[in-house]
Amino acid sequence: MVEEDLEHQTQTHNTEVIAVENLKQQFKTLNQAKAHFNVKASSWAALTEKLNKQTAVSLSSPNETSDSQRLETIENELKALRTDVAHILNLLEAISKKTS
């Protein structure tokens, strides 16, 4: 968690523009990316636009992420993981039934 906070802090101070391709390489799905950043978006382009706007705002007025926001982000990531695990278990169960 500390490393993520430090990484986030350095990213906030960095003036690099977030690109769609970079996000697609970092995250497998749009839902994972949205959960990670705790941002609602309907497409990769909308997500990068919102993230770049947030970066511009945070550069102009530095603002610490509150604990509740960080917890909400973690909860969203856990929800996404639970969904993925449930899907995997269903697939494994289907495979198991076919092989028996």
N, C-alpha and C positions, 0 to 999 in steps of 0.2 A: 504494500500500500504506500509506503514512503517513497519508493522508487517511482511509482505512478504519479504521486503528487509532485515530485521533483521534475519528472518528465513533463507533466502538464504545465508546471510553472515555467519551464524553459520554453515550451511551445507557445505559451501566452506572450512571452517577451520576444519571441521570434516574429519577424515580419513576413515570413513566407506565406504564400497563398496556398490554401489546401486545394488539391486537385482531385477530380473524380477518380482518376486512375490510381492515385495514391491510396484513396480510401478503399477502392475495390481490391487492391493488393493486400491491404491490411485486414480487411474484413471479408468473410465469405458471403454474407448476405447484407442487404440494406437494413434489415431488422436488427442485426447484430450491431451495425454501425450506429443506428439510431439509439439503441439501448445504451451503448457505450458512452455516447455524448449526451444522452438524455435530451434528444431533440426530436420533434415531430417533423417529418418530411415525407413527401409522396414519391420522391425520386432521388437518385444520387445527386443530380444537379441541384435540386432544392436543398438537400442536406449540406452540400459544400457551400452554397450561397449563405445559408444560415450560419454555418461555422465560421466562414470568413467575416461575416458581419459581427459575430460575437468577438472574434479576435480583434477586429478594429476597435470595437467599443472597449474591450479590456485593455488595449494598449493606451487608449486615451484616458481612461479612468480605471486604474488597477483595482480589482475587486476580488477578495478572497471567496472561494467557493465555500458555502456554508456546509456544516456537517450534515444537515438534513438533505441538502441537494446531493451530496456524495452518497449518502445512504440510499436515496431514491434511485440513483444511477446503479448502485450495486444490486438493489432489489430488481430493477428492470433486467439487468444482465442475468440474474438468477432465474427469473421467469422465462427468459429466452432459452437458457440452458435446460430448464425443466421440460420445456416443450420439445427441445431436440432429443433429450434422453427418452421421453415418452415415445417419440416417433421411432427411435432406434429400438427400444424394447418391443414395440409392436412389430417391427420388421423382423427382429430375431424370433419372436413367437411364431410369426407366419412361416419363417424358414424352418423352424423346428417342427412344426406340424407337417410340412411337406416332406421332410426327411424321415419322419417316423412312420 
